[in-house]
Amino acid sequence: MPNRRRNAIVGTVLLATWIFAAQVSSLAQTAPTLSPTTKRVVFDRTAFFGPSTPLPSWDNGYLVAREVETFQEGMPNVRLYDSSGNKVREASVWFPAAQRVLIYSAAATRDGRILASGTVEKSDGSAASFIAVTDLTGRVTNVIQTTGFAPTSVCEAPDGSIWAFGSTGYGLDSQANPGDMLRHFDFEKGQIGSYLPRSAFPQNLHPGPGVNTDIRCLADQVVVYSRNARAYIEMKFGTDVPKIYDVAAPPGFRFVEIALAAPHKAYAYFSLKSKGGLYYLAFDPAGNSATWQPIESTIGPWTQPGAIVGLWGSDGKDLLVSRAEDTAGSQAIYWATPIEH
């Protein structure tokens, strides 16, 4: 091989190695750590344990818990707990002629009401998806029927409107039905906007993009993370062009919860068997991708002191986490601030 060509190849390899090393170094320099905790609260056990209770999440000053399925009218299926750990509000989301109600997602409004989405199954075999909101006594006051769209994650925007990410379902051929995945609702006007067609995501996803998903309404934008679709989505309010980042999740780990301290400041909890910890989302400034990077000091077996065993959301700049060394288990929630270096 001529010296000129060999030198060019060697130079290219060295340049690629230098760029990769610089990227790794940059990520290492910006990897956050958690500050010492400023607050510890032991929450009522009903926030975590019930007939069909998934993990709760923090929203607008409340820890929100739900029951996935309810078979009887009058049985509370969404509960709110305040920052002292006490249950302060609950609702029975139920409808006439219902045989079973499934609650896909629940959130708190900015004034402390309960927001829930799901599906009601009737005794005649029919079913309908919905988004419902209560008053401050827990009584359902408004309902939107979301025909052809299952809202698997919901949040309230600052203007009181509702954003939802979900599923369009599947046809008899097992192919995903067409339709938009991100939708905007108003309880008086119904659906007022829809974005991101199903065709924007891989068609062979089972379950689809709407499963293993979290949505958050921030001050000026809505953010969605779909573990199945490897997608992190940001859309400014008042625009109609979502920004989609391809996101690589930690191999083999199960996504549990996401928290947003601010736009482009995303954290998540991933676990595998009896090990887990916190990750932060490192964005590639030159492209449309991002990678979940570990916060090393928080990762380890659930019995290891210092390991984080739960992430429940964010409260201002603080993350709400549970720590392995606490004898109260996940019921003990700590407020801690991510510190960037």
Rosetta silent file (secondary structure, phi, psi, omega in degrees, C-alpha in Angstrom):
SEQUENCE: MPNRRRNAIVGTVLLATWIFAAQVSSLAQTAPTLSPTTKRVVFDRTAFFGPSTPLPSWDNGYLVAREVETFQEGMPNVRLYDSSGNKVREASVWFPAAQRVLIYSAAATRDGRILASGTVEKSDGSAASFIAVTDLTGRVTNVIQTTGFAPTSVCEAPDGSIWAFGSTGYGLDSQANPGDMLRHFDFEKGQIGSYLPRSAFPQNLHPGPGVNTDIRCLADQVVVYSRNARAYIEMKFGTDVPKIYDVAAPPGFRFVEIALAAPHKAYAYFSLKSKGGLYYLAFDPAGNSATWQPIESTIGPWTQPGAIVGLWGSDGKDLLVSRAEDTAGSQAIYWATPIEH
SCORE:     score description
SCORE:     0.000 S_00000001
   1 L     0.000  131.103  179.255    0.000    0.000    0.000 S_00000001
   2 L   -59.226  148.202 -177.609    1.472    3.394   -0.912 S_00000001
   3 H   -58.829  -37.910 -177.331    2.656    5.464    2.040 S_00000001
   4 H   -62.908  -44.617 -179.170    0.270    8.335    1.196 S_00000001
   5 H   -67.803  -41.735  179.797   -2.801    6.066    1.255 S_00000001
   6 H   -63.019  -42.262  179.393   -1.641    4.250    4.414 S_00000001
   7 H   -64.112  -36.283  178.934   -1.010    7.544    6.178 S_00000001
   8 H   -65.065  -42.709 -179.955   -4.483    8.796    5.175 S_00000001
   9 H   -65.131  -45.483  178.533   -6.137    5.683    6.608 S_00000001
  10 H   -60.330  -41.295  179.555   -4.128    5.905    9.822 S_00000001
  11 H   -63.590  -39.390  178.690   -5.017    9.577   10.105 S_00000001
  12 H   -64.035  -43.827  179.600   -8.719    8.837    9.639 S_00000001
  13 H   -62.693  -44.340 -179.772   -8.643    6.139   12.334 S_00000001
  14 H   -63.326  -39.348  179.137   -6.817    8.417   14.754 S_00000001
  15 H   -64.195  -44.372  179.203   -9.288   11.238   14.100 S_00000001
  16 H   -62.423  -40.888  178.882  -12.281    8.943   14.729 S_00000001
  17 H   -64.154  -39.890 -179.882  -10.643    7.667   17.916 S_00000001
  18 H   -66.029  -41.839  179.569   -9.993   11.213   19.092 S_00000001
  19 H   -63.028  -45.057 -179.976  -13.601   12.276   18.393 S_00000001
  20 H   -62.531  -42.883  179.658  -14.982    9.260   20.267 S_00000001
  21 H   -64.018  -37.740  179.449  -12.648    9.892   23.199 S_00000001
  22 H   -66.118  -39.700  178.413  -13.666   13.543   23.272 S_00000001
  23 H   -64.290  -45.287  178.905  -17.350   12.586   23.323 S_00000001
  24 H   -61.341  -43.113  179.155  -16.807   10.109   26.162 S_00000001
  25 H   -62.520  -40.993  179.820  -14.761   12.692   28.040 S_00000001
  26 H   -62.366  -43.580  178.604  -17.476   15.297   27.527 S_00000001
  27 H   -62.300  -40.772 -178.153  -20.141   12.960   28.853 S_00000001
  28 H   -64.546  -38.030 -178.578  -17.990   12.124   31.858 S_00000001
  29 H   -69.521  -31.394 -175.974  -17.448   15.804   32.650 S_00000001
  30 H   -96.840   -1.761  179.759  -21.154   16.619   32.486 S_00000001
  31 L   -61.510  125.356 -177.624  -22.418   13.522   34.316 S_00000001
  32 L   -79.179  165.043  169.349  -24.446   14.784   37.283 S_00000001
  33 E  -125.592  167.729  178.363  -24.368   13.602   40.863 S_00000001
  34 E   -97.208  135.499  176.418  -27.068   13.800   43.506 S_00000001
  35 L   -70.425  163.456  169.686  -26.841   16.349   46.277 S_00000001
  36 L   -56.288  143.981 -176.316  -27.353   15.314   49.902 S_00000001
  37 L   -69.559  142.341 -178.518  -31.067   14.910   50.490 S_00000001
  38 L  -102.124  -11.272 -174.898  -32.930   17.879   51.908 S_00000001
  39 E  -158.488  139.887  175.953  -36.131   16.118   52.886 S_00000001
  40 E  -131.991  129.393 -179.742  -37.362   12.610   53.776 S_00000001
  41 E  -134.390  131.818  173.998  -41.040   11.633   53.979 S_00000001
  42 E   -94.675  117.774 -175.571  -42.550    8.211   54.667 S_00000001
  43 L   -88.231  153.753  175.231  -45.729    7.905   52.595 S_00000001
  44 L   -54.407  136.646 -173.820  -48.883    6.005   53.459 S_00000001
  45 H   -64.202  -20.946 -179.828  -48.476    2.407   52.270 S_00000001
  46 H   -68.537  -11.674  174.889  -51.673    2.603   50.167 S_00000001
  47 H   -71.408  -21.406 -174.801  -49.700    4.748   47.706 S_00000001
  48 L  -116.981  -23.013 -171.969  -47.690    1.654   46.816 S_00000001
  49 L  -126.851  128.424  178.186  -49.811   -1.365   47.708 S_00000001
  50 L  -168.772 -177.767 -177.037  -53.305   -2.278   46.555 S_00000001
  51 L   -57.084  -38.354  178.875  -55.296   -4.860   44.570 S_00000001
  52 L  -148.216   51.231 -173.113  -53.767   -3.732   41.238 S_00000001
  53 L   -91.200  113.710  171.332  -51.541   -0.792   42.176 S_00000001
  54 L   -78.877 -177.130  179.849  -48.612    0.010   39.850 S_00000001
  55 L   -66.729  138.893  179.563  -45.814    2.320   40.956 S_00000001
  56 L   -78.222  174.385  176.143  -47.013    5.870   41.774 S_00000001
  57 E  -146.464  153.150 -177.696  -45.599    9.092   40.326 S_00000001
  58 E   -91.147  132.689 -178.827  -45.188   12.688   41.505 S_00000001
  59 E  -152.916  124.230  175.256  -47.123   15.371   39.669 S_00000001
  60 L    51.923   40.093  174.400  -47.925   19.001   40.538 S_00000001
  61 L    90.209    8.199 -179.450  -47.159   18.585   44.233 S_00000001
  62 E  -135.708  146.565  168.077  -48.839   15.210   44.757 S_00000001
  63 E   -87.964  123.059 -173.122  -47.882   11.557   44.666 S_00000001
  64 E  -106.108  122.897  177.860  -50.471    9.977   42.361 S_00000001
  65 E  -119.731  152.385 -179.388  -51.481    6.326   42.800 S_00000001
  66 E  -145.895  160.481  168.933  -54.033    4.319   40.818 S_00000001
  67 L  -102.192  131.111 -177.605  -55.618    0.912   40.511 S_00000001
  68 L   -63.572  -42.666 -178.582  -55.205   -0.583   37.052 S_00000001
  69 E  -135.698  143.471  179.280  -58.618   -2.272   37.089 S_00000001
  70 E  -132.440  140.060 -176.659  -61.832   -1.796   39.042 S_00000001
  71 L  -117.369    4.440 -172.796  -64.925   -4.018   38.955 S_00000001
  72 L  -146.875  136.693  176.887  -67.309   -2.174   41.236 S_00000001
  73 L   -64.014  143.580  177.902  -68.811    1.296   41.497 S_00000001
  74 L    89.131   -6.386  178.479  -67.702    3.302   44.516 S_00000001
  75 L   -87.421  118.497  179.949  -64.284    1.685   44.788 S_00000001
  76 L   -59.611  130.802  178.201  -61.560    4.387   44.753 S_00000001
  77 L  -125.069    2.016  169.943  -59.171    3.834   41.861 S_00000001
  78 E  -139.846  135.839 -177.372  -57.097    7.052   41.931 S_00000001
  79 E  -135.646  144.614  176.203  -55.527    8.582   45.060 S_00000001
  80 E  -116.792  139.233  178.214  -53.465   11.712   45.788 S_00000001
  81 E  -125.578  135.640 -178.023  -50.918   12.093   48.615 S_00000001
  82 L   -86.255 -175.993 -173.857  -49.418   15.416   49.653 S_00000001
  83 L   -72.305   -4.288  172.913  -45.800   16.209   50.543 S_00000001
  84 L   -91.952   -4.124  177.746  -46.368   15.101   54.147 S_00000001
  85 L    93.664    0.693 -175.927  -47.095   11.562   52.911 S_00000001
  86 L   -96.708  146.364  175.280  -50.799   11.565   53.771 S_00000001
  87 E   -71.265  128.259 -177.240  -53.677   10.711   51.461 S_00000001
  88 E  -118.611  -15.495 -178.157  -55.627   13.896   50.772 S_00000001
  89 E  -159.412  146.960  174.514  -57.965   12.983   47.917 S_00000001
  90 E  -148.514  158.906 -178.476  -59.359    9.942   46.116 S_00000001
  91 E  -141.108  148.619  170.210  -61.806    9.271   43.313 S_00000001
  92 L  -108.036  100.115  179.390  -63.900    6.424   42.002 S_00000001
  93 L   -84.772  107.580 -173.277  -63.765    6.786   38.221 S_00000001
  94 L  -147.738  157.316 -176.789  -66.792    4.769   37.103 S_00000001
  95 L  -137.268  151.274  178.503  -69.518    4.961   34.467 S_00000001
  96 L   -56.720  141.234  178.384  -73.109    3.688   34.127 S_00000001
  97 L    69.879    9.030  179.225  -73.411    0.147   32.736 S_00000001
  98 E   -72.384  144.142  172.023  -69.682   -0.429   33.297 S_00000001
  99 E  -107.015  -32.780  176.859  -68.465   -3.944   34.026 S_00000001
 100 E  -152.012  141.163  174.679  -64.792   -3.055   34.369 S_00000001
 101 E  -119.904  127.039  175.868  -62.820    0.200   34.305 S_00000001
 102 E  -104.481  127.712  176.840  -59.134    0.230   33.360 S_00000001
 103 E  -103.581  108.985  179.849  -57.062    3.249   34.431 S_00000001
 104 E   -76.737  -39.193 -171.561  -54.106    3.664   32.067 S_00000001
 105 E  -152.257  148.446  176.138  -52.737    6.881   33.530 S_00000001
 106 E  -143.110  148.016 -177.800  -53.449    9.316   36.346 S_00000001
 107 E  -149.257  171.957  175.180  -52.131   12.774   37.166 S_00000001
 108 E  -110.937  138.226  173.573  -52.829   15.793   39.357 S_00000001
 109 L   -77.682  170.645 -176.706  -53.987   19.111   37.976 S_00000001
 110 L   -68.148  -20.208  177.330  -52.296   22.288   39.092 S_00000001
 111 L  -103.645   13.247  171.715  -55.114   23.043   41.539 S_00000001
 112 L    91.622   12.201  174.799  -55.126   19.539   43.042 S_00000001
 113 L   -85.182  170.075 -177.486  -57.892   17.780   41.127 S_00000001
 114 E  -100.930  132.319  176.329  -57.565   14.256   39.759 S_00000001
 115 E  -117.556  132.040 -177.386  -56.995   13.588   36.058 S_00000001
 116 E  -143.701  150.165  174.672  -57.329   10.035   34.726 S_00000001
 117 E  -133.171  154.003 -179.633  -57.438    8.207   31.413 S_00000001
 118 E   172.706 -154.377 -179.518  -58.451    4.680   30.547 S_00000001
 119 E  -136.483  138.577  173.709  -61.111    2.417   29.086 S_00000001
 120 E  -106.843  129.588  177.249  -64.545    1.424   30.320 S_00000001
 121 E  -107.017  129.383 -176.589  -65.802   -2.043   29.380 S_00000001
 122 E  -100.816  163.803 -177.041  -69.570   -2.558   29.408 S_00000001
 123 L   -67.181  -20.746  178.839  -71.621   -5.687   30.039 S_00000001
 124 L   -84.629    4.452  177.962  -72.791   -5.756   26.398 S_00000001
 125 L    94.391   -8.838  179.326  -69.189   -6.259   25.248 S_00000001
 126 L   -81.639  162.779 -179.920  -68.598   -2.710   24.037 S_00000001
 127 E  -146.778  153.359  179.274  -65.749   -0.520   25.263 S_00000001
 128 E  -146.854  136.211  176.710  -64.835    3.166   25.146 S_00000001
 129 E   -88.856  153.360 -172.332  -61.650    5.068   25.966 S_00000001
 130 E  -151.813  162.558  164.109  -61.848    8.262   28.001 S_00000001
 131 E  -127.665  129.175 -176.257  -60.127   11.130   29.788 S_00000001
 132 E  -129.237  153.440  175.751  -61.833   12.274   32.999 S_00000001
 133 E  -135.942  149.553 -179.099  -61.291   14.986   35.588 S_00000001
 134 E  -109.649  174.691  167.180  -62.729   15.431   39.076 S_00000001
 135 L   -92.799 -171.989 -176.005  -63.494   18.331   41.367 S_00000001
 136 L   -75.324   -5.133  173.892  -61.691   18.847   44.684 S_00000001
 137 L   -94.888   -4.921 -178.061  -64.022   16.370   46.404 S_00000001
 138 L    91.820    8.085  179.389  -63.018   13.579   44.012 S_00000001
 139 L   -87.352  130.392  178.470  -66.303   13.616   42.056 S_00000001
 140 E   -65.453  125.566 -176.675  -65.962   13.139   38.270 S_00000001
 141 E  -114.807  -28.975 -177.859  -67.175   16.342   36.627 S_00000001
 142 E  -141.199  141.326 -179.752  -66.017   16.171   32.981 S_00000001
 143 E  -138.258  137.789  172.254  -65.323   13.325   30.580 S_00000001
 144 E  -115.294  126.180  173.475  -63.991   13.210   27.011 S_00000001
 145 E   -88.141  123.785 -174.077  -64.581   10.047   24.973 S_00000001
 146 L  -103.863   71.075 -176.081  -61.495    9.476   22.809 S_00000001
 147 L   -57.702  127.654  178.169  -62.944    7.333   20.027 S_00000001
 148 L    79.118    5.626 -177.251  -60.282    5.405   18.127 S_00000001
 149 L  -144.431  123.284  177.467  -57.517    6.515   20.483 S_00000001
 150 E   -97.819  108.964 -177.267  -56.447    4.961   23.782 S_00000001
 151 E   -80.506   96.865 -174.811  -54.806    7.697   25.929 S_00000001
 152 E   -84.132  -15.369  176.157  -52.164    5.741   27.839 S_00000001
 153 E  -144.753  134.418 -178.476  -50.443    8.818   29.339 S_00000001
 154 E  -135.540  154.232  173.048  -51.967   12.208   30.205 S_00000001
 155 E  -153.618  159.532  179.209  -50.903   15.521   31.718 S_00000001
 156 E  -102.010  129.136  176.191  -52.383   18.989   32.219 S_00000001
 157 L   -78.874  163.636 -179.593  -50.808   21.987   30.474 S_00000001
 158 L   -57.596  -26.027 -179.831  -50.547   25.379   32.246 S_00000001
 159 L   -86.446    5.098  178.426  -53.611   26.630   30.321 S_00000001
 160 L    89.313   -7.070  175.796  -55.757   23.781   31.688 S_00000001
 161 L   -76.514  167.576 -173.996  -55.863   21.807   28.440 S_00000001
 162 E  -118.297  134.561  173.688  -54.891   18.140   28.376 S_00000001
 163 E  -110.891  142.386 -178.838  -52.154   16.405   26.412 S_00000001
 164 E  -141.928  141.625  170.988  -52.172   12.654   25.823 S_00000001
 165 E  -116.718  142.719 -174.707  -49.931   10.107   24.157 S_00000001
 166 E  -166.792 -144.442 -172.189  -51.423    6.741   23.338 S_00000001
 167 E  -133.036  145.259  175.534  -52.397    4.043   20.888 S_00000001
 168 L   -97.808   -0.927  178.111  -54.541    3.819   17.764 S_00000001
 169 L    80.974 -175.737 -176.700  -55.052    0.070   18.189 S_00000001
 170 E  -129.518  147.758  177.094  -54.652   -2.725   15.679 S_00000001
 171 L   -83.899 -178.166 -179.221  -56.760   -4.030   12.804 S_00000001
 172 L   -64.493  -21.878  178.174  -57.804   -7.615   12.087 S_00000001
 173 L   -87.966    9.205 -179.581  -54.538   -8.086   10.179 S_00000001
 174 L    66.891   14.380  175.608  -52.585   -7.202   13.370 S_00000001
 175 L   -93.777  145.448 -178.808  -51.310   -4.049   11.696 S_00000001
 176 E   -62.974  135.366  176.213  -51.406   -0.763   13.578 S_00000001
 177 L   -69.209  145.275  176.285  -54.362    1.458   12.721 S_00000001
 178 L   -69.043  158.187  179.843  -53.479    4.831   11.202 S_00000001
 179 L   144.523  164.925 -178.153  -53.878    7.917   13.339 S_00000001
 180 E   -86.347  146.944 -175.044  -51.926   10.389   15.441 S_00000001
 181 E   -95.459  -26.808 -179.999  -50.216    9.340   18.665 S_00000001
 182 E  -110.597  123.572 -174.614  -49.953   12.724   20.424 S_00000001
 183 E  -134.372  154.998 -174.761  -53.230   14.564   20.966 S_00000001
 184 E  -121.798  129.898 -174.515  -54.452   17.772   22.569 S_00000001
 185 E  -128.571  156.327  171.727  -57.829   18.028   24.330 S_00000001
 186 E  -133.188  134.765 -175.251  -60.101   20.563   25.963 S_00000001
 187 L   -67.972  -18.963  176.433  -62.931   19.418   28.242 S_00000001
 188 L   -94.389  -34.584 -174.589  -65.350   21.852   26.621 S_00000001
 189 L  -101.149  -12.426 -175.232  -64.239   21.564   22.983 S_00000001
 190 E    82.702 -146.186 -179.710  -63.031   17.956   22.842 S_00000001
 191 E   -72.362  128.869 -178.455  -59.980   17.183   20.709 S_00000001
 192 E  -119.027    0.529  177.559  -58.305   20.397   19.555 S_00000001
 193 E  -173.333  151.731  175.404  -55.120   19.051   17.997 S_00000001
 194 E  -149.047  145.032 -171.368  -53.317   15.867   16.941 S_00000001
 195 E  -147.198  165.357  175.299  -49.717   15.196   15.970 S_00000001
 196 E    60.673   84.781  178.080  -47.221   12.436   15.205 S_00000001
 197 E   -62.767  151.509  178.997  -48.858    9.855   12.913 S_00000001
 198 H   -55.382  -29.836 -179.262  -48.437    6.186   13.815 S_00000001
 199 H   -67.799  -12.122  177.890  -46.408    5.823   10.618 S_00000001
 200 H   -75.468  -10.046 -178.471  -43.659    7.960   12.195 S_00000001
 201 L  -116.821  158.075  177.911  -42.785    4.975   14.414 S_00000001
 202 L   -53.904  138.261 -174.720  -41.710    1.431   13.523 S_00000001
 203 L   -81.488  -19.178 -174.151  -44.715   -0.620   12.419 S_00000001
 204 L   -96.608   21.024 -179.601  -43.614   -3.934   13.920 S_00000001
 205 L   -80.809  121.197  175.107  -43.604   -2.803   17.560 S_00000001
 206 L  -136.179  111.408   -2.782  -45.574   -5.136   19.830 S_00000001
 207 L   -69.273  167.200 -172.363  -46.526   -3.651   22.184 S_00000001
 208 L   -78.720 -173.645 -177.084  -46.671   -0.354   20.346 S_00000001
 209 L   -61.522  -24.199 -176.981  -45.206    3.082   21.072 S_00000001
 210 L   -78.290   -6.405  179.275  -47.986    3.940   23.525 S_00000001
 211 L   -99.058  148.581 -174.671  -46.894    1.254   26.022 S_00000001
 212 L    57.342   53.543 -173.160  -44.063    1.882   28.524 S_00000001
 213 E  -130.958  145.020  172.002  -44.553    5.603   28.018 S_00000001
 214 E  -128.020  144.890  175.995  -44.486    8.723   30.185 S_00000001
 215 E  -127.027  144.138  177.692  -45.743   12.213   29.334 S_00000001
 216 E  -137.663  134.215  173.762  -44.987   15.470   31.141 S_00000001
 217 E   -99.682  115.398  178.082  -46.435   18.956   30.636 S_00000001
 218 L   -97.267 -171.859 -175.832  -43.821   21.613   31.421 S_00000001
 219 L   -65.261  -34.552 -174.844  -44.201   25.386   31.482 S_00000001
 220 L  -130.337    6.305 -178.108  -43.721   25.819   27.729 S_00000001
 221 E  -161.499  164.098  173.925  -43.772   22.363   26.156 S_00000001
 222 E  -109.140  140.560 -177.636  -44.968   18.776   26.327 S_00000001
 223 E  -127.829  135.560  179.041  -42.436   15.947   26.588 S_00000001
 224 E  -128.786  137.820  170.422  -42.991   12.240   25.892 S_00000001
 225 E  -122.028  123.452  176.736  -40.665    9.297   26.388 S_00000001
 226 E  -115.223  108.806  179.810  -41.555    5.981   24.715 S_00000001
 227 L   -64.280  -40.760 -177.211  -39.284    3.120   25.753 S_00000001
 228 L   -66.349  -37.480 -177.585  -40.716    0.769   23.127 S_00000001
 229 L   -90.207   -0.142 -177.312  -40.247    3.244   20.280 S_00000001
 230 L    54.757   41.640 -172.835  -36.813    4.441   21.497 S_00000001
 231 E  -128.030  133.889  170.297  -38.180    7.978   21.214 S_00000001
 232 E  -116.600  122.174 -169.277  -37.872   11.141   23.303 S_00000001
 233 E  -120.726  132.224  174.719  -40.270   13.790   22.000 S_00000001
 234 E  -126.289  135.971  174.948  -40.400   17.520   22.748 S_00000001
 235 E  -143.661  120.577  178.352  -42.962   19.962   21.374 S_00000001
 236 E   -66.872  139.809  173.756  -43.259   23.617   22.287 S_00000001
 237 L   -61.908  140.687  179.694  -46.770   24.829   23.041 S_00000001
 238 L    89.269   -2.888  175.524  -48.149   26.882   20.167 S_00000001
 239 L  -115.220  172.260  177.904  -46.223   24.939   17.516 S_00000001
 240 L  -131.953   24.594 -179.051  -47.170   21.852   15.534 S_00000001
 241 L  -123.796   94.743  177.710  -43.745   20.346   14.815 S_00000001
 242 L   -67.266  147.075  174.451  -42.606   17.819   17.442 S_00000001
 243 E  -102.390  123.491 -176.795  -38.887   17.172   17.805 S_00000001
 244 E  -112.805  127.337  174.835  -38.084   13.442   18.018 S_00000001
 245 E  -109.092  133.248  172.735  -34.805   12.085   19.378 S_00000001
 246 E   -78.110  124.613 -172.267  -33.806    8.469   18.881 S_00000001
 247 E  -121.203  124.731  176.282  -32.891    7.209   22.345 S_00000001
 248 E   -90.224  122.548  178.495  -30.863    4.123   23.173 S_00000001
 249 L   -87.285  157.600  176.350  -31.921    2.544   26.462 S_00000001
 250 L   -57.411  126.657 -175.540  -29.524    0.590   28.702 S_00000001
 251 L   -57.192  128.776  173.986  -29.395   -2.911   27.178 S_00000001
 252 L    81.397   -8.888 -178.105  -31.539   -5.423   29.018 S_00000001
 253 L   -89.302  152.540 -179.596  -32.796   -2.979   31.622 S_00000001
 254 E   -99.131  126.905  176.808  -36.472   -2.295   32.256 S_00000001
 255 E   -71.379  134.054 -178.067  -37.694    1.306   32.115 S_00000001
 256 E  -116.218  -50.767 -172.942  -39.587    2.257   35.270 S_00000001
 257 E  -157.520  150.678  176.029  -40.053    6.029   35.556 S_00000001
 258 E  -120.844  151.070  176.078  -38.916    9.334   34.063 S_00000001
 259 E  -138.248  139.576 -179.580  -38.458   12.720   35.735 S_00000001
 260 E  -118.671  109.990  177.247  -37.922   16.101   34.105 S_00000001
 261 E   -77.392  -25.196  179.338  -36.120   18.728   36.145 S_00000001
 262 E  -173.765  168.012  174.494  -36.324   21.125   33.163 S_00000001
 263 L   -54.028  134.906 -179.413  -36.464   20.945   29.351 S_00000001
 264 L    67.303   13.660  175.957  -33.576   18.794   28.125 S_00000001
 265 E  -122.651   79.880 -173.815  -32.920   17.725   31.741 S_00000001
 266 E  -109.680  141.289  177.696  -34.331   14.211   31.824 S_00000001
 267 E  -132.075  152.942 -179.904  -33.653   11.441   34.325 S_00000001
 268 E  -147.094  156.838  173.704  -34.967    7.893   34.470 S_00000001
 269 E  -109.412  126.823  175.843  -34.886    4.841   36.667 S_00000001
 270 E  -121.457  145.901  179.231  -33.975    1.526   35.042 S_00000001
 271 E  -141.498  160.341  175.702  -33.788   -1.821   36.787 S_00000001
 272 E  -147.432  113.352 -177.092  -32.928   -5.465   36.091 S_00000001
 273 L    55.256 -114.902 -175.991  -33.931   -8.151   38.579 S_00000001
 274 L  -108.554   31.585  179.419  -32.588   -6.880   41.924 S_00000001
 275 E  -136.880  145.244  178.158  -30.324   -4.125   40.585 S_00000001
 276 E  -170.958 -174.512  178.745  -31.078   -0.625   39.336 S_00000001
 277 E   167.812 -177.422 -177.121  -30.261    3.033   39.480 S_00000001
 278 E   -90.102  145.514  174.334  -30.560    6.505   37.978 S_00000001
 279 E  -130.042  149.522  173.176  -29.664    7.501   34.432 S_00000001
 280 E  -116.000  153.642 -176.603  -29.516   10.920   32.810 S_00000001
 281 E   -92.548  114.424  179.304  -30.249   11.647   29.165 S_00000001
 282 E   -96.663  115.090 -177.451  -27.161   12.826   27.275 S_00000001
 283 E   -87.397  141.360  173.317  -28.162   14.593   24.050 S_00000001
 284 L   -84.375  110.728 -175.829  -26.002   14.552   20.940 S_00000001
 285 L   -66.110  -17.070 -176.622  -25.764   18.246   20.047 S_00000001
 286 L   -96.973   -1.922 -175.666  -24.929   17.409   16.429 S_00000001
 287 L  -147.885 -163.218 -178.340  -27.848   15.104   15.727 S_00000001
 288 L  -111.042   44.779 -177.866  -31.289   13.839   16.609 S_00000001
 289 E  -138.029  165.890  177.648  -30.278   11.242   19.156 S_00000001
 290 E  -154.929  161.073 -177.495  -29.627   10.833   22.851 S_00000001
 291 E  -136.119  136.380  173.363  -28.348    8.113   25.173 S_00000001
 292 E   -75.208  119.260 -178.924  -29.237    7.155   28.720 S_00000001
 293 E  -111.667  140.624 -176.520  -25.998    7.405   30.705 S_00000001
 294 E   -73.953  144.361  165.744  -25.620    6.013   34.252 S_00000001
 295 L   -94.200   93.602 -163.665  -25.180    8.138   37.345 S_00000001
 296 H   -52.707  -39.654 -175.036  -22.662    5.663   38.710 S_00000001
 297 H   -66.539  -11.795 -176.338  -22.970    6.520   42.395 S_00000001
 298 H  -103.312   -4.451 -170.105  -26.660    5.582   42.360 S_00000001
 299 L  -103.694  134.675  178.466  -26.461    2.171   40.662 S_00000001
 300 E   167.767 -178.637  175.351  -26.159   -1.151   42.443 S_00000001
 301 E   -60.026  152.532 -177.269  -28.029   -4.012   44.108 S_00000001
 302 L   -66.474   -8.962  177.115  -31.118   -2.969   46.011 S_00000001
 303 L   -98.775   -1.921 -174.926  -29.306   -3.932   49.231 S_00000001
 304 L   -86.939  121.298  176.958  -26.277   -1.706   48.569 S_00000001
 305 L   -54.908  135.734 -178.927  -26.130    1.528   50.627 S_00000001
 306 L    96.043  -21.260  179.496  -26.252    4.536   48.335 S_00000001
 307 L   -71.517  143.544  175.483  -28.104    2.757   45.543 S_00000001
 308 E   -91.040  127.879 -176.911  -31.313    4.365   44.315 S_00000001
 309 E  -111.656    4.491  177.221  -34.212    1.907   44.336 S_00000001
 310 E  -170.500  143.493  174.386  -36.966    4.188   43.035 S_00000001
 311 E  -127.890  126.707 -172.073  -37.586    7.419   41.134 S_00000001
 312 E  -114.716   -5.232  178.765  -41.023    8.988   41.530 S_00000001
 313 E   138.181 -164.689 -179.917  -40.727   12.254   39.618 S_00000001
 314 E  -129.264  149.182  178.363  -39.436   15.788   40.072 S_00000001
 315 E  -130.464   96.326 -170.759  -40.468   18.671   42.318 S_00000001
 316 L    66.344 -126.189  179.175  -38.936   21.842   40.941 S_00000001
 317 L   -87.485   -7.491 -177.343  -35.211   21.122   40.622 S_00000001
 318 E   -87.949  145.791  167.518  -35.369   18.153   42.997 S_00000001
 319 E   -96.578  145.051  175.689  -35.748   14.502   42.089 S_00000001
 320 E  -101.336  116.064 -173.175  -37.881   12.314   44.356 S_00000001
 321 E  -132.370  162.148  170.207  -36.029    9.055   45.020 S_00000001
 322 E  -116.247  146.439 -173.076  -35.961    6.094   47.386 S_00000001
 323 E  -114.690  146.011 -174.321  -32.696    4.783   48.823 S_00000001
 324 L   -62.118  -34.660 -172.515  -31.544    1.223   49.399 S_00000001
 325 L   -78.921   -6.223 -176.600  -30.377    1.792   52.975 S_00000001
 326 L   -82.775  124.822 -176.979  -33.747    3.027   54.255 S_00000001
 327 L   -69.175  -15.761  177.116  -35.558    0.404   56.324 S_00000001
 328 L   -81.341   -3.051  177.719  -38.924    1.878   55.274 S_00000001
 329 H    67.794 -147.265 -176.016  -38.239    0.756   51.700 S_00000001
 330 H   -66.908  -19.454  179.435  -39.857    2.557   48.782 S_00000001
 331 H   -65.269  -22.981  177.275  -42.337    4.269   51.088 S_00000001
 332 E   -88.204  115.099 -177.168  -39.511    6.567   52.247 S_00000001
 333 E  -113.565  134.262 -178.844  -39.040    9.244   49.586 S_00000001
 334 E  -111.424  145.067  171.980  -36.133   11.697   49.531 S_00000001
 335 E   -97.486  123.246 -179.607  -35.827   15.065   47.801 S_00000001
 336 E  -143.277  143.484 -175.757  -32.380   15.438   46.134 S_00000001
 337 L  -100.965  129.253  172.475  -31.015   17.855   43.527 S_00000001
 338 E   -68.735  132.243 -179.947  -28.970   16.684   40.498 S_00000001
 339 E  -114.249  121.290  178.694  -25.684   18.605   40.399 S_00000001
 340 L   -89.597  148.089 -177.422  -23.911   18.998   37.045 S_00000001
 341 L  -117.222    0.000    0.000  -20.142   19.239   36.871 S_00000001
